[in-house]
Amino acid sequence: MTTSRRRSEDVREFKAPRSLPQNLQKVLVDLIELQLQSKQAHWNLVGTNFRDLHLQLDEIVDTARDASDTIAERMRALDAVPDGRSDTIAASTTLPAIPPTELSTTNAVDHVGTRVDAVVDTIRSVHDEVDATDPTSADLLHRIINDLEKAAWMLKSENHTPWRRAWTDTEL
């Protein structure tokens, strides 16, 4: 055997501490709930700019679905069992419930934007502990934060009013 090859008995399997899959489960639950609530808003949307917002909400659903799949697959790679059952989601999500009514486009932007922010808060709340244990999982969380914050910015821009200020020559 050459020195460039490692013997199989020298290779150690990564054993995730219990906290790692527990933290990833928290993220998974909120991502699934974001997907469901965004679809609920998508179906019950009414008002000005309906079509564009209807499509934009589907993009958020896709982002949340892809991210939840990434987290669940990472959990399986760590030999943990992700739990995406509806009763688990309902019992453990941190997202506030979305109203079961028609939503004006303005209200839908506010509701879904708040929920995207809540998911990002969940991810940030577990990030440091995940990073200390498993930088690979933390890298996945970074990508998801980036994707969700971009989605939130684009969504919230629907209701944003430009801030105007009269600049003086001395301020420039």
VMD Tcl script that builds the backbone (N, CA, C; Angstrom):
set m [mol new atoms 516]
animate dup $m
set s [atomselect $m all]
$s set {name element resname resid chain x y z} {
  {N N MET 1 A 0.842 -1.178 0.000}
  {CA C MET 1 A 0.000 0.000 0.000}
  {C C MET 1 A 0.889 1.242 0.000}
  {N N THR 2 A 0.528 2.207 -0.827}
  {CA C THR 2 A 1.309 3.436 -0.881}
  {C C THR 2 A 0.876 4.372 0.240}
  {N N THR 3 A 1.739 5.319 0.546}
  {CA C THR 3 A 1.433 6.260 1.624}
  {C C THR 3 A 0.354 7.262 1.231}
  {N N SER 4 A 0.069 7.400 -0.061}
  {CA C SER 4 A -0.955 8.354 -0.493}
  {C C SER 4 A -2.378 7.838 -0.267}
  {N N ARG 5 A -2.508 6.542 -0.035}
  {CA C ARG 5 A -3.834 5.962 0.211}
  {C C ARG 5 A -4.050 5.768 1.700}
  {N N ARG 6 A -5.233 6.102 2.139}
  {CA C ARG 6 A -5.566 5.899 3.547}
  {C C ARG 6 A -6.187 4.530 3.713}
  {N N ARG 7 A -5.830 3.872 4.759}
  {CA C ARG 7 A -6.445 2.590 5.054}
  {C C ARG 7 A -7.861 2.824 5.549}
  {N N SER 8 A -8.771 1.932 5.210}
  {CA C SER 8 A -10.174 2.097 5.590}
  {C C SER 8 A -10.354 2.182 7.092}
  {N N GLU 9 A -9.502 1.535 7.852}
  {CA C GLU 9 A -9.663 1.614 9.305}
  {C C GLU 9 A -9.189 2.950 9.870}
  {N N ASP 10 A -8.487 3.755 9.057}
  {CA C ASP 10 A -8.058 5.089 9.490}
  {C C ASP 10 A -9.140 6.148 9.270}
  {N N VAL 11 A -10.153 5.834 8.486}
  {CA C VAL 11 A -11.213 6.785 8.172}
  {C C VAL 11 A -12.249 6.747 9.285}
  {N N ARG 12 A -12.541 7.918 9.829}
  {CA C ARG 12 A -13.531 7.994 10.905}
  {C C ARG 12 A -14.825 8.582 10.365}
  {N N GLU 13 A -15.920 7.994 10.772}
  {CA C GLU 13 A -17.248 8.476 10.395}
  {C C GLU 13 A -17.633 9.638 11.310}
  {N N PHE 14 A -18.185 10.700 10.714}
  {CA C PHE 14 A -18.646 11.844 11.506}
  {C C PHE 14 A -19.898 11.446 12.270}
  {N N LYS 15 A -19.875 11.649 13.550}
  {CA C LYS 15 A -21.034 11.370 14.399}
  {C C LYS 15 A -21.596 12.706 14.868}
  {N N ALA 16 A -22.769 13.026 14.389}
  {CA C ALA 16 A -23.409 14.296 14.751}
  {C C ALA 16 A -23.919 14.241 16.186}
  {N N PRO 17 A -23.658 15.292 16.967}
  {CA C PRO 17 A -24.253 15.337 18.301}
  {C C PRO 17 A -25.772 15.507 18.176}
  {N N ARG 18 A -26.501 15.122 19.194}
  {CA C ARG 18 A -27.969 15.200 19.172}
  {C C ARG 18 A -28.488 16.587 18.815}
  {N N SER 19 A -27.776 17.608 19.242}
  {CA C SER 19 A -28.245 18.978 19.004}
  {C C SER 19 A -28.282 19.335 17.525}
  {N N LEU 20 A -27.417 18.740 16.719}
  {CA C LEU 20 A -27.373 19.094 15.293}
  {C C LEU 20 A -28.666 18.723 14.569}
  {N N PRO 21 A -29.110 17.469 14.584}
  {CA C PRO 21 A -30.379 17.176 13.917}
  {C C PRO 21 A -31.576 17.877 14.574}
  {N N GLN 22 A -31.514 18.118 15.876}
  {CA C GLN 22 A -32.596 18.848 16.539}
  {C C GLN 22 A -32.690 20.272 15.998}
  {N N ASN 23 A -31.546 20.919 15.815}
  {CA C ASN 23 A -31.542 22.275 15.256}
  {C C ASN 23 A -31.996 22.282 13.807}
  {N N LEU 24 A -31.550 21.299 13.037}
  {CA C LEU 24 A -31.978 21.222 11.639}
  {C C LEU 24 A -33.473 20.920 11.544}
  {N N GLN 25 A -34.000 20.143 12.471}
  {CA C GLN 25 A -35.443 19.861 12.507}
  {C C GLN 25 A -36.239 21.147 12.724}
  {N N LYS 26 A -35.761 22.034 13.577}
  {CA C LYS 26 A -36.439 23.323 13.796}
  {C C LYS 26 A -36.529 24.113 12.491}
  {N N VAL 27 A -35.438 24.125 11.757}
  {CA C VAL 27 A -35.408 24.821 10.466}
  {C C VAL 27 A -36.359 24.145 9.486}
  {N N LEU 28 A -36.313 22.821 9.427}
  {CA C LEU 28 A -37.168 22.065 8.516}
  {C C LEU 28 A -38.647 22.369 8.755}
  {N N VAL 29 A -39.053 22.343 10.002}
  {CA C VAL 29 A -40.463 22.589 10.349}
  {C C VAL 29 A -40.907 23.968 9.857}
  {N N ASP 30 A -40.106 24.987 10.108}
  {CA C ASP 30 A -40.505 26.336 9.695}
  {C C ASP 30 A -40.470 26.511 8.180}
  {N N LEU 31 A -39.557 25.833 7.500}
  {CA C LEU 31 A -39.545 25.907 6.035}
  {C C LEU 31 A -40.785 25.251 5.434}
  {N N ILE 32 A -41.183 24.123 5.981}
  {CA C ILE 32 A -42.402 23.466 5.489}
  {C C ILE 32 A -43.622 24.343 5.757}
  {N N GLU 33 A -43.672 24.929 6.945}
  {CA C GLU 33 A -44.805 25.808 7.272}
  {C C GLU 33 A -44.821 27.041 6.370}
  {N N LEU 34 A -43.654 27.594 6.056}
  {CA C LEU 34 A -43.588 28.727 5.126}
  {C C LEU 34 A -44.134 28.326 3.765}
  {N N GLN 35 A -43.773 27.159 3.314}
  {CA C GLN 35 A -44.276 26.658 2.034}
  {C C GLN 35 A -45.803 26.583 2.056}
  {N N LEU 36 A -46.355 26.016 3.105}
  {CA C LEU 36 A -47.814 25.848 3.212}
  {C C LEU 36 A -48.533 27.195 3.318}
  {N N GLN 37 A -48.012 28.078 4.142}
  {CA C GLN 37 A -48.680 29.365 4.320}
  {C C GLN 37 A -48.564 30.252 3.076}
  {N N SER 38 A -47.447 30.162 2.392}
  {CA C SER 38 A -47.296 30.938 1.153}
  {C C SER 38 A -48.268 30.437 0.092}
  {N N LYS 39 A -48.477 29.138 0.050}
  {CA C LYS 39 A -49.445 28.573 -0.900}
  {C C LYS 39 A -50.863 28.992 -0.508}
  {N N GLN 40 A -51.156 29.009 0.786}
  {CA C GLN 40 A -52.463 29.471 1.261}
  {C C GLN 40 A -52.714 30.910 0.804}
  {N N ALA 41 A -51.722 31.772 0.963}
  {CA C ALA 41 A -51.847 33.168 0.510}
  {C C ALA 41 A -51.997 33.217 -1.009}
  {N N HIS 42 A -51.255 32.418 -1.716}
  {CA C HIS 42 A -51.295 32.340 -3.179}
  {C C HIS 42 A -52.716 32.006 -3.664}
  {N N TRP 43 A -53.353 31.041 -3.022}
  {CA C TRP 43 A -54.692 30.618 -3.441}
  {C C TRP 43 A -55.760 31.652 -3.126}
  {N N ASN 44 A -55.573 32.426 -2.093}
  {CA C ASN 44 A -56.625 33.322 -1.604}
  {C C ASN 44 A -56.312 34.791 -1.835}
  {N N LEU 45 A -55.447 35.072 -2.752}
  {CA C LEU 45 A -55.011 36.419 -3.074}
  {C C LEU 45 A -56.043 37.148 -3.927}
  {N N VAL 46 A -56.306 38.408 -3.595}
  {CA C VAL 46 A -57.195 39.261 -4.388}
  {C C VAL 46 A -56.641 40.679 -4.416}
  {N N GLY 47 A -56.954 41.403 -5.479}
  {CA C GLY 47 A -56.628 42.823 -5.501}
  {C C GLY 47 A -55.627 43.226 -6.561}
  {N N THR 48 A -55.178 44.451 -6.401}
  {CA C THR 48 A -54.258 45.081 -7.337}
  {C C THR 48 A -52.960 44.291 -7.436}
  {N N ASN 49 A -52.454 44.148 -8.640}
  {CA C ASN 49 A -51.211 43.442 -8.921}
  {C C ASN 49 A -51.312 41.947 -8.591}
  {N N PHE 50 A -52.536 41.420 -8.700}
  {CA C PHE 50 A -52.801 40.016 -8.361}
  {C C PHE 50 A -51.872 39.054 -9.082}
  {N N ARG 51 A -51.821 39.152 -10.410}
  {CA C ARG 51 A -51.099 38.139 -11.181}
  {C C ARG 51 A -49.621 38.086 -10.832}
  {N N ASP 52 A -48.970 39.241 -10.776}
  {CA C ASP 52 A -47.539 39.258 -10.457}
  {C C ASP 52 A -47.267 38.704 -9.061}
  {N N LEU 53 A -48.085 39.112 -8.095}
  {CA C LEU 53 A -47.881 38.628 -6.732}
  {C C LEU 53 A -48.209 37.130 -6.618}
  {N N HIS 54 A -49.244 36.703 -7.341}
  {CA C HIS 54 A -49.611 35.290 -7.378}
  {C C HIS 54 A -48.403 34.446 -7.817}
  {N N LEU 55 A -47.717 34.880 -8.850}
  {CA C LEU 55 A -46.534 34.184 -9.349}
  {C C LEU 55 A -45.362 34.302 -8.378}
  {N N GLN 56 A -45.222 35.465 -7.767}
  {CA C GLN 56 A -44.129 35.676 -6.816}
  {C C GLN 56 A -44.287 34.774 -5.583}
  {N N LEU 57 A -45.516 34.590 -5.134}
  {CA C LEU 57 A -45.751 33.693 -3.997}
  {C C LEU 57 A -45.382 32.252 -4.349}
  {N N ASP 58 A -45.642 31.857 -5.588}
  {CA C ASP 58 A -45.221 30.515 -6.016}
  {C C ASP 58 A -43.700 30.376 -5.987}
  {N N GLU 59 A -42.983 31.450 -6.280}
  {CA C GLU 59 A -41.521 31.410 -6.206}
  {C C GLU 59 A -41.066 31.187 -4.765}
  {N N ILE 60 A -41.751 31.820 -3.816}
  {CA C ILE 60 A -41.418 31.624 -2.404}
  {C C ILE 60 A -41.732 30.197 -1.981}
  {N N VAL 61 A -42.854 29.661 -2.458}
  {CA C VAL 61 A -43.198 28.259 -2.184}
  {C C VAL 61 A -42.075 27.355 -2.693}
  {N N ASP 62 A -41.609 27.593 -3.917}
  {CA C ASP 62 A -40.536 26.778 -4.495}
  {C C ASP 62 A -39.239 26.911 -3.698}
  {N N THR 63 A -38.913 28.122 -3.279}
  {CA C THR 63 A -37.702 28.348 -2.484}
  {C C THR 63 A -37.779 27.584 -1.166}
  {N N ALA 64 A -38.921 27.677 -0.490}
  {CA C ALA 64 A -39.103 26.982 0.791}
  {C C ALA 64 A -39.088 25.465 0.597}
  {N N ARG 65 A -39.712 24.984 -0.471}
  {CA C ARG 65 A -39.743 23.542 -0.737}
  {C C ARG 65 A -38.330 23.023 -1.024}
  {N N ASP 66 A -37.585 23.731 -1.857}
  {CA C ASP 66 A -36.220 23.302 -2.176}
  {C C ASP 66 A -35.332 23.320 -0.925}
  {N N ALA 67 A -35.499 24.361 -0.113}
  {CA C ALA 67 A -34.694 24.473 1.108}
  {C C ALA 67 A -35.057 23.376 2.106}
  {N N SER 68 A -36.344 23.067 2.229}
  {CA C SER 68 A -36.741 22.011 3.161}
  {C C SER 68 A -36.196 20.659 2.696}
  {N N ASP 69 A -36.175 20.437 1.403}
  {CA C ASP 69 A -35.617 19.196 0.871}
  {C C ASP 69 A -34.111 19.118 1.151}
  {N N THR 70 A -33.427 20.233 0.988}
  {CA C THR 70 A -31.990 20.285 1.276}
  {C C THR 70 A -31.713 19.950 2.737}
  {N N ILE 71 A -32.493 20.537 3.644}
  {CA C ILE 71 A -32.292 20.293 5.072}
  {C C ILE 71 A -32.636 18.841 5.427}
  {N N ALA 72 A -33.746 18.334 4.898}
  {CA C ALA 72 A -34.128 16.948 5.190}
  {C C ALA 72 A -33.074 15.970 4.665}
  {N N GLU 73 A -32.558 16.219 3.488}
  {CA C GLU 73 A -31.526 15.339 2.939}
  {C C GLU 73 A -30.223 15.436 3.725}
  {N N ARG 74 A -29.912 16.622 4.230}
  {CA C ARG 74 A -28.725 16.761 5.077}
  {C C ARG 74 A -28.917 15.959 6.368}
  {N N MET 75 A -30.115 16.029 6.930}
  {CA C MET 75 A -30.403 15.247 8.134}
  {C C MET 75 A -30.203 13.757 7.869}
  {N N ARG 76 A -30.673 13.277 6.727}
  {CA C ARG 76 A -30.491 11.858 6.402}
  {C C ARG 76 A -29.009 11.533 6.236}
  {N N ALA 77 A -28.251 12.451 5.625}
  {CA C ALA 77 A -26.812 12.227 5.476}
  {C C ALA 77 A -26.131 12.126 6.838}
  {N N LEU 78 A -26.713 12.761 7.840}
  {CA C LEU 78 A -26.191 12.705 9.210}
  {C C LEU 78 A -26.793 11.539 9.990}
  {N N ASP 79 A -27.545 10.701 9.297}
  {CA C ASP 79 A -28.198 9.531 9.879}
  {C C ASP 79 A -29.295 9.909 10.880}
  {N N ALA 80 A -29.919 11.063 10.645}
  {CA C ALA 80 A -31.052 11.500 11.458}
  {C C ALA 80 A -32.324 11.333 10.629}
  {N N VAL 81 A -33.455 11.313 11.294}
  {CA C VAL 81 A -34.731 11.120 10.619}
  {C C VAL 81 A -35.508 12.433 10.647}
  {N N PRO 82 A -35.644 13.105 9.491}
  {CA C PRO 82 A -36.441 14.332 9.450}
  {C C PRO 82 A -37.920 14.008 9.645}
  {N N ASP 83 A -38.629 14.913 10.304}
  {CA C ASP 83 A -40.058 14.706 10.562}
  {C C ASP 83 A -40.847 15.850 9.948}
  {N N GLY 84 A -41.458 15.575 8.801}
  {CA C GLY 84 A -42.248 16.577 8.101}
  {C C GLY 84 A -43.736 16.296 8.136}
  {N N ARG 85 A -44.170 15.487 9.105}
  {CA C ARG 85 A -45.593 15.169 9.207}
  {C C ARG 85 A -46.385 16.398 9.628}
  {N N SER 86 A -47.614 16.483 9.158}
  {CA C SER 86 A -48.437 17.670 9.414}
  {C C SER 86 A -48.638 17.931 10.900}
  {N N ASP 87 A -48.817 16.886 11.705}
  {CA C ASP 87 A -49.011 17.115 13.141}
  {C C ASP 87 A -47.737 17.645 13.791}
  {N N THR 88 A -46.584 17.220 13.318}
  {CA C THR 88 A -45.317 17.734 13.836}
  {C C THR 88 A -45.150 19.201 13.466}
  {N N ILE 89 A -45.478 19.529 12.222}
  {CA C ILE 89 A -45.360 20.909 11.761}
  {C C ILE 89 A -46.279 21.807 12.584}
  {N N ALA 90 A -47.535 21.411 12.723}
  {CA C ALA 90 A -48.509 22.225 13.469}
  {C C ALA 90 A -48.101 22.405 14.926}
  {N N ALA 91 A -47.521 21.384 15.519}
  {CA C ALA 91 A -47.173 21.440 16.935}
  {C C ALA 91 A -45.887 22.213 17.219}
  {N N SER 92 A -44.998 22.327 16.231}
  {CA C SER 92 A -43.685 22.879 16.559}
  {C C SER 92 A -43.230 24.080 15.743}
  {N N THR 93 A -44.014 24.552 14.796}
  {CA C THR 93 A -43.579 25.717 14.027}
  {C C THR 93 A -43.560 26.967 14.903}
  {N N THR 94 A -42.666 27.879 14.563}
  {CA C THR 94 A -42.627 29.174 15.255}
  {C C THR 94 A -43.378 30.252 14.471}
  {N N LEU 95 A -43.856 29.911 13.276}
  {CA C LEU 95 A -44.553 30.902 12.458}
  {C C LEU 95 A -45.965 31.133 12.973}
  {N N PRO 96 A -46.398 32.398 12.992}
  {CA C PRO 96 A -47.796 32.666 13.353}
  {C C PRO 96 A -48.719 32.136 12.260}
  {N N ALA 97 A -49.932 31.785 12.649}
  {CA C ALA 97 A -50.911 31.269 11.676}
  {C C ALA 97 A -51.326 32.370 10.713}
  {N N ILE 98 A -51.574 31.969 9.482}
  {CA C ILE 98 A -52.063 32.914 8.483}
  {C C ILE 98 A -53.592 32.861 8.497}
  {N N PRO 99 A -54.262 33.994 8.307}
  {CA C PRO 99 A -55.731 33.981 8.334}
  {C C PRO 99 A -56.309 33.084 7.239}
  {N N PRO 100 A -57.376 32.342 7.542}
  {CA C PRO 100 A -57.990 31.450 6.552}
  {C C PRO 100 A -59.035 32.186 5.705}
  {N N THR 101 A -58.667 33.352 5.197}
  {CA C THR 101 A -59.592 34.196 4.444}
  {C C THR 101 A -58.929 34.654 3.150}
  {N N GLU 102 A -59.710 35.358 2.337}
  {CA C GLU 102 A -59.097 36.040 1.208}
  {C C GLU 102 A -58.131 37.083 1.765}
  {N N LEU 103 A -57.050 37.315 1.025}
  {CA C LEU 103 A -56.058 38.298 1.446}
  {C C LEU 103 A -55.861 39.313 0.333}
  {N N SER 104 A -55.957 40.577 0.681}
  {CA C SER 104 A -55.614 41.603 -0.304}
  {C C SER 104 A -54.133 41.464 -0.620}
  {N N THR 105 A -53.734 41.933 -1.759}
  {CA C THR 105 A -52.331 41.819 -2.136}
  {C C THR 105 A -51.443 42.508 -1.103}
  {N N THR 106 A -51.870 43.642 -0.600}
  {CA C THR 106 A -51.095 44.364 0.415}
  {C C THR 106 A -50.951 43.532 1.684}
  {N N ASN 107 A -52.051 42.953 2.161}
  {CA C ASN 107 A -51.992 42.123 3.369}
  {C C ASN 107 A -51.186 40.852 3.139}
  {N N ALA 108 A -51.306 40.266 1.966}
  {CA C ALA 108 A -50.544 39.047 1.670}
  {C C ALA 108 A -49.043 39.322 1.723}
  {N N VAL 109 A -48.630 40.464 1.167}
  {CA C VAL 109 A -47.216 40.833 1.218}
  {C C VAL 109 A -46.760 40.942 2.672}
  {N N ASP 110 A -47.556 41.615 3.490}
  {CA C ASP 110 A -47.200 41.769 4.906}
  {C C ASP 110 A -47.156 40.426 5.627}
  {N N HIS 111 A -48.181 39.604 5.431}
  {CA C HIS 111 A -48.241 38.302 6.107}
  {C C HIS 111 A -47.085 37.398 5.699}
  {N N VAL 112 A -46.885 37.227 4.422}
  {CA C VAL 112 A -45.841 36.307 3.959}
  {C C VAL 112 A -44.453 36.880 4.266}
  {N N GLY 113 A -44.287 38.179 4.113}
  {CA C GLY 113 A -42.999 38.797 4.454}
  {C C GLY 113 A -42.619 38.566 5.909}
  {N N THR 114 A -43.597 38.687 6.792}
  {CA C THR 114 A -43.371 38.427 8.217}
  {C C THR 114 A -42.956 36.983 8.448}
  {N N ARG 115 A -43.564 36.074 7.732}
  {CA C ARG 115 A -43.253 34.658 7.905}
  {C C ARG 115 A -41.885 34.290 7.334}
  {N N VAL 116 A -41.519 34.898 6.226}
  {CA C VAL 116 A -40.164 34.672 5.697}
  {C C VAL 116 A -39.140 35.158 6.722}
  {N N ASP 117 A -39.380 36.342 7.294}
  {CA C ASP 117 A -38.480 36.862 8.328}
  {C C ASP 117 A -38.409 35.921 9.525}
  {N N ALA 118 A -39.525 35.323 9.900}
  {CA C ALA 118 A -39.553 34.399 11.041}
  {C C ALA 118 A -38.704 33.160 10.764}
  {N N VAL 119 A -38.749 32.654 9.542}
  {CA C VAL 119 A -37.919 31.496 9.197}
  {C C VAL 119 A -36.442 31.869 9.269}
  {N N VAL 120 A -36.105 33.034 8.733}
  {CA C VAL 120 A -34.712 33.488 8.804}
  {C C VAL 120 A -34.286 33.620 10.266}
  {N N ASP 121 A -35.170 34.140 11.123}
  {CA C ASP 121 A -34.850 34.233 12.554}
  {C C ASP 121 A -34.576 32.846 13.153}
  {N N THR 122 A -35.383 31.862 12.785}
  {CA C THR 122 A -35.153 30.500 13.271}
  {C C THR 122 A -33.782 30.001 12.833}
  {N N ILE 123 A -33.469 30.205 11.574}
  {CA C ILE 123 A -32.175 29.740 11.060}
  {C C ILE 123 A -31.030 30.441 11.789}
  {N N ARG 124 A -31.145 31.745 11.951}
  {CA C ARG 124 A -30.087 32.487 12.646}
  {C C ARG 124 A -29.962 32.044 14.110}
  {N N SER 125 A -31.075 31.660 14.726}
  {CA C SER 125 A -31.033 31.265 16.142}
  {C C SER 125 A -30.286 29.952 16.360}
  {N N VAL 126 A -30.231 29.096 15.348}
  {CA C VAL 126 A -29.520 27.819 15.486}
  {C C VAL 126 A -28.163 27.830 14.794}
  {N N HIS 127 A -27.892 28.858 14.010}
  {CA C HIS 127 A -26.711 28.882 13.153}
  {C C HIS 127 A -25.402 28.653 13.899}
  {N N ASP 128 A -25.146 29.415 14.953}
  {CA C ASP 128 A -23.840 29.336 15.607}
  {C C ASP 128 A -23.578 27.950 16.187}
  {N N GLU 129 A -24.593 27.353 16.783}
  {CA C GLU 129 A -24.430 26.007 17.336}
  {C C GLU 129 A -24.209 24.987 16.218}
  {N N VAL 130 A -24.942 25.143 15.113}
  {CA C VAL 130 A -24.749 24.250 13.963}
  {C C VAL 130 A -23.338 24.423 13.400}
  {N N ASP 131 A -22.903 25.655 13.253}
  {CA C ASP 131 A -21.589 25.931 12.675}
  {C C ASP 131 A -20.461 25.361 13.534}
  {N N ALA 132 A -20.611 25.436 14.846}
  {CA C ALA 132 A -19.580 24.917 15.743}
  {C C ALA 132 A -19.452 23.402 15.627}
  {N N THR 133 A -20.534 22.745 15.275}
  {CA C THR 133 A -20.558 21.291 15.189}
  {C C THR 133 A -20.305 20.778 13.780}
  {N N ASP 134 A -20.892 21.461 12.793}
  {CA C ASP 134 A -20.853 20.954 11.423}
  {C C ASP 134 A -20.878 22.109 10.421}
  {N N PRO 135 A -19.718 22.611 10.026}
  {CA C PRO 135 A -19.657 23.715 9.070}
  {C C PRO 135 A -20.364 23.424 7.739}
  {N N THR 136 A -20.437 22.167 7.348}
  {CA C THR 136 A -21.125 21.820 6.102}
  {C C THR 136 A -22.614 22.164 6.202}
  {N N SER 137 A -23.238 21.800 7.300}
  {CA C SER 137 A -24.650 22.152 7.503}
  {C C SER 137 A -24.815 23.664 7.602}
  {N N ALA 138 A -23.872 24.324 8.251}
  {CA C ALA 138 A -23.934 25.790 8.366}
  {C C ALA 138 A -23.869 26.443 6.986}
  {N N ASP 139 A -23.068 25.882 6.088}
  {CA C ASP 139 A -23.005 26.420 4.727}
  {C C ASP 139 A -24.360 26.336 4.037}
  {N N LEU 140 A -25.072 25.251 4.260}
  {CA C LEU 140 A -26.418 25.117 3.693}
  {C C LEU 140 A -27.346 26.186 4.273}
  {N N LEU 141 A -27.225 26.426 5.567}
  {CA C LEU 141 A -28.050 27.459 6.206}
  {C C LEU 141 A -27.747 28.837 5.625}
  {N N HIS 142 A -26.478 29.117 5.337}
  {CA C HIS 142 A -26.102 30.407 4.737}
  {C C HIS 142 A -26.826 30.612 3.411}
  {N N ARG 143 A -26.810 29.576 2.589}
  {CA C ARG 143 A -27.457 29.683 1.278}
  {C C ARG 143 A -28.960 29.917 1.420}
  {N N ILE 144 A -29.576 29.224 2.360}
  {CA C ILE 144 A -31.018 29.367 2.569}
  {C C ILE 144 A -31.342 30.765 3.086}
  {N N ILE 145 A -30.545 31.277 4.016}
  {CA C ILE 145 A -30.754 32.650 4.491}
  {C C ILE 145 A -30.674 33.619 3.316}
  {N N ASN 146 A -29.656 33.473 2.495}
  {CA C ASN 146 A -29.501 34.359 1.341}
  {C C ASN 146 A -30.721 34.295 0.423}
  {N N ASP 147 A -31.176 33.104 0.120}
  {CA C ASP 147 A -32.332 32.946 -0.774}
  {C C ASP 147 A -33.599 33.540 -0.166}
  {N N LEU 148 A -33.810 33.308 1.128}
  {CA C LEU 148 A -35.018 33.822 1.774}
  {C C LEU 148 A -34.975 35.339 1.940}
  {N N GLU 149 A -33.816 35.878 2.294}
  {CA C GLU 149 A -33.729 37.337 2.437}
  {C C GLU 149 A -33.917 38.039 1.097}
  {N N LYS 150 A -33.441 37.442 0.032}
  {CA C LYS 150 A -33.681 38.015 -1.299}
  {C C LYS 150 A -35.170 37.959 -1.625}
  {N N ALA 151 A -35.814 36.829 -1.341}
  {CA C ALA 151 A -37.252 36.698 -1.592}
  {C C ALA 151 A -38.046 37.706 -0.772}
  {N N ALA 152 A -37.644 37.905 0.491}
  {CA C ALA 152 A -38.334 38.864 1.363}
  {C C ALA 152 A -38.176 40.286 0.837}
  {N N TRP 153 A -36.982 40.634 0.400}
  {CA C TRP 153 A -36.746 41.967 -0.144}
  {C C TRP 153 A -37.625 42.215 -1.365}
  {N N MET 154 A -37.655 41.249 -2.265}
  {CA C MET 154 A -38.449 41.424 -3.482}
  {C C MET 154 A -39.939 41.487 -3.160}
  {N N LEU 155 A -40.386 40.660 -2.245}
  {CA C LEU 155 A -41.790 40.657 -1.858}
  {C C LEU 155 A -42.182 41.964 -1.175}
  {N N LYS 156 A -41.414 42.373 -0.185}
  {CA C LYS 156 A -41.749 43.577 0.582}
  {C C LYS 156 A -41.672 44.843 -0.264}
  {N N SER 157 A -40.918 44.786 -1.352}
  {CA C SER 157 A -40.839 45.944 -2.247}
  {C C SER 157 A -42.187 46.267 -2.880}
  {N N GLU 158 A -43.085 45.289 -2.916}
  {CA C GLU 158 A -44.432 45.512 -3.440}
  {C C GLU 158 A -45.176 46.582 -2.643}
  {N N ASN 159 A -44.938 46.647 -1.332}
  {CA C ASN 159 A -45.644 47.596 -0.469}
  {C C ASN 159 A -44.781 48.787 -0.065}
  {N N HIS 160 A -43.546 48.799 -0.497}
  {CA C HIS 160 A -42.616 49.836 -0.048}
  {C C HIS 160 A -42.876 51.162 -0.757}
  {N N THR 161 A -42.875 52.221 0.020}
  {CA C THR 161 A -42.968 53.567 -0.528}
  {C C THR 161 A -41.586 54.195 -0.434}
  {N N PRO 162 A -41.104 54.750 -1.540}
  {CA C PRO 162 A -39.758 55.333 -1.506}
  {C C PRO 162 A -39.660 56.436 -0.452}
  {N N TRP 163 A -38.536 56.430 0.211}
  {CA C TRP 163 A -38.265 57.458 1.194}
  {C C TRP 163 A -37.651 58.630 0.470}
  {N N ARG 164 A -38.194 59.814 0.675}
  {CA C ARG 164 A -37.686 60.994 -0.019}
  {C C ARG 164 A -37.089 61.953 0.978}
  {N N ARG 165 A -35.999 62.545 0.565}
  {CA C ARG 165 A -35.352 63.527 1.407}
  {C C ARG 165 A -34.792 64.608 0.510}
  {N N ALA 166 A -34.981 65.792 0.927}
  {CA C ALA 166 A -34.411 66.913 0.179}
  {C C ALA 166 A -32.956 67.062 0.610}
  {N N TRP 167 A -32.055 66.769 -0.297}
  {CA C TRP 167 A -30.629 66.872 0.011}
  {C C TRP 167 A -30.161 68.295 -0.212}
  {N N THR 168 A -29.307 68.758 0.659}
  {CA C THR 168 A -28.717 70.074 0.473}
  {C C THR 168 A -27.295 69.885 -0.011}
  {N N ASP 169 A -26.730 70.920 -0.585}
  {CA C ASP 169 A -25.365 70.824 -1.090}
  {C C ASP 169 A -24.371 70.499 0.014}
  {N N THR 170 A -24.628 70.942 1.235}
  {CA C THR 170 A -23.685 70.676 2.323}
  {C C THR 170 A -23.728 69.227 2.759}
  {N N GLU 171 A -24.809 68.532 2.533}
  {CA C GLU 171 A -24.911 67.136 2.932}
  {C C GLU 171 A -24.274 66.188 1.929}
  {N N LEU 172 A -24.153 66.638 0.702}
  {CA C LEU 172 A -23.557 65.777 -0.320}
  {C C LEU 172 A -22.075 65.849 -0.187}
}
mol reanalyze $m
mol bondsrecalc $m
mol representation Tube
mol addrep $m
